[in-house]
């Protein structure tokens, strides 16, 4: 004799779910925890990026330079310093608007990044002024880089952003000097930058000593 038991499907499924509920809940909580950790990791990465980069241009910011100095990276890289500034940038904002001015700064950073090595660092120093850290480069190499940057900016088709727009930069640089504090190295490169402006702008100058700095 063959005995056949008929069991309703729903009670069977209900019983299986009841038995599996703790396991399913555990899996669900694990998935939620993994998702939360992933979101936290991405948020942390974003915050770390923002803490070291300029929000407008994507260049590094001053805080990043402080971190490099604290870690001793500047001394190890024997970095020379090159300062650059967009000439008459106030006129760009006044004549074309701050929106165009922002686009100029973004494009200026892109042009500079195309001319430097991956190991070099471009830092937005403030406003339209930028600082470049160039590792293991002598005075001749820094001078050549400054001229490449100057020419690349001067030759760029700025009218593609706004008809009639022209942009040039002035640059000052200081080769690496052993045991010279960072703040003094930056000051000297900045003096050279303003000497370039005093000498007519759209040019580069090496620091030769302190001179009176012209006003914009």
C-alpha positions in Angstrom: 0.0 0.0 0.0 1.3 3.4 -0.9 0.6 6.3 1.4 0.5 9.7 -0.1 0.4 12.8 2.2 -0.9 16.0 0.8 0.7 19.1 2.4 -0.5 22.6 1.6 2.1 24.7 0.0 1.6 27.9 2.0 2.1 26.2 5.5 5.2 24.6 4.2 6.7 27.8 3.0 5.6 29.6 6.2 7.4 26.9 8.2 10.6 27.2 6.1 10.5 31.0 6.4 10.1 30.8 10.2 13.1 28.5 10.5 15.2 30.7 8.1 14.2 34.1 9.5 17.2 34.5 11.8 19.6 33.6 9.0 17.8 36.0 6.5 17.8 38.8 9.0 21.5 38.3 9.7 22.3 38.4 6.0 20.2 41.5 5.6 22.0 43.3 8.5 25.4 42.3 7.0 24.4 43.8 3.7 23.2 47.0 5.3 26.4 47.2 7.3 28.5 46.7 4.2 26.6 49.3 2.3 27.0 51.7 5.2 30.7 51.1 5.4 31.0 51.7 1.6 29.2 55.0 1.8 31.3 56.0 4.8 34.5 55.1 2.9 33.5 57.1 -0.1 32.5 60.0 2.0 35.8 59.8 3.8 37.7 59.8 0.5 35.7 62.8 -0.6 36.4 64.7 2.5 40.1 63.9 2.3 40.2 65.1 -1.3 38.4 68.4 -0.4 40.8 69.0 2.5 43.8 69.0 0.1 42.3 70.4 -3.1 40.9 73.7 -4.3 37.2 73.3 -4.9 37.2 75.4 -8.1 40.3 74.4 -10.0 41.2 71.0 -8.6 44.7 72.1 -7.8 46.2 71.4 -4.4 45.6 73.9 -1.7 47.7 75.4 1.1 46.7 72.7 3.6 48.3 70.1 1.3 51.6 72.1 1.3 51.5 72.1 5.1 51.1 68.3 5.1 54.0 67.9 2.7 56.2 70.1 4.9 55.2 68.2 8.1 55.9 64.9 6.5 59.4 66.0 5.3 58.5 65.5 1.7 59.7 68.9 0.6 63.2 68.3 1.9 63.4 64.9 0.3 62.2 66.2 -3.1 64.7 69.1 -2.9 61.9 71.1 -4.6 62.4 74.4 -6.3 59.5 76.9 -6.1 57.8 78.7 -9.0 55.2 81.3 -8.4 52.8 82.4 -11.1 50.1 85.0 -11.3 47.5 85.8 -14.0 48.3 89.3 -15.3 45.6 92.0 -14.8 43.1 89.3 -13.7 40.9 92.0 -12.1 40.2 93.3 -15.6 39.0 89.9 -16.7 36.5 89.8 -13.9 35.5 93.4 -14.5 35.2 93.2 -18.2 33.9 89.6 -18.7 32.3 88.7 -15.4 33.4 86.4 -12.5 32.0 83.3 -14.3 34.5 83.8 -17.1 37.2 84.5 -14.5 36.5 81.2 -12.9 36.7 79.4 -16.3 40.0 81.1 -16.9 41.4 79.8 -13.6 40.2 76.3 -14.3 41.8 76.4 -17.8 45.0 77.9 -16.5 45.4 75.0 -14.1 44.8 72.5 -16.9 47.4 74.2 -19.1 50.0 74.1 -16.3 49.3 70.5 -15.5 50.0 69.6 -19.1 53.5 71.1 -18.8 54.6 69.6 -15.5 55.6 66.1 -14.4 53.4 63.8 -12.4 55.7 64.2 -9.4 55.5 68.0 -9.5 52.8 69.8 -7.5 50.5 72.7 -8.5 49.0 74.6 -5.6 46.5 77.4 -5.6 48.1 79.9 -3.4 45.2 82.4 -3.4 43.0 84.2 -6.0 44.8 84.0 -9.3 48.2 83.1 -7.8 49.6 79.6 -7.9 52.7 77.9 -6.5 54.5 75.1 -8.2 56.8 72.6 -6.4 59.3 71.3 -8.9 61.4 68.4 -7.5 65.2 68.1 -8.2 65.4 70.9 -10.8 68.3 73.4 -11.1 68.0 77.0 -12.0 68.2 76.4 -15.7 65.5 73.7 -15.7 63.2 76.0 -13.6 63.8 78.8 -16.0 63.0 76.6 -19.0 59.8 75.4 -17.3 58.7 78.9 -16.5 59.1 79.9 -20.1 57.2 76.9 -21.3 54.4 77.7 -19.0 54.4 81.4 -20.0 54.3 80.6 -23.7 51.6 77.9 -23.3 49.3 80.4 -21.6 50.1 83.2 -24.0 49.5 81.0 -27.0 46.3 79.5 -25.8 43.0 80.3 -27.6 41.3 82.2 -24.8 38.8 83.6 -27.2 37.2 80.2 -27.3 36.0 81.0 -23.7 34.9 84.5 -24.5 35.6 86.6 -27.7 38.2 89.2 -27.1 39.6 87.5 -24.0 43.4 87.4 -23.7 45.4 86.0 -20.7 49.1 86.1 -19.9 51.0 85.2 -16.7 54.0 86.4 -14.9 56.3 84.0 -13.0 59.0 84.1 -10.4 61.2 81.1 -9.3 63.7 80.1 -6.8 65.9 76.9 -7.1 66.1 74.6 -4.0 68.3 76.0 -1.3 69.4 73.7 1.5 68.1 74.5 5.0 66.1 77.5 3.7 62.7 77.6 5.5 59.7 77.1 3.3 58.1 80.5 4.2 61.3 82.2 3.1 61.6 80.3 -0.1 58.0 81.2 -1.0 58.7 84.8 -0.1 61.7 85.0 -2.4 59.8 83.3 -5.3 57.0 85.8 -4.7 59.5 88.7 -4.9 60.8 87.4 -8.2 57.2 87.1 -9.5 56.5 90.8 -8.7 59.8 91.7 -10.3 58.5 90.1 -13.5 55.4 92.2 -13.2 57.5 95.3 -12.7 59.5 94.5 -15.8 56.4 94.4 -18.0 54.5 91.2 -17.2 54.1 88.2 -19.4 57.7 87.2 -18.4 59.6 85.1 -15.8 62.3 86.1 -13.4 64.6 84.3 -11.1 65.0 85.7 -7.6 68.1 87.9 -7.5 67.5 89.7 -4.3 64.7 91.7 -2.7 63.3 94.6 -4.7 60.4 96.9 -4.2 57.2 95.2 -5.2 54.8 97.0 -7.5 51.1 97.1 -6.9 48.6 95.7 -9.3 
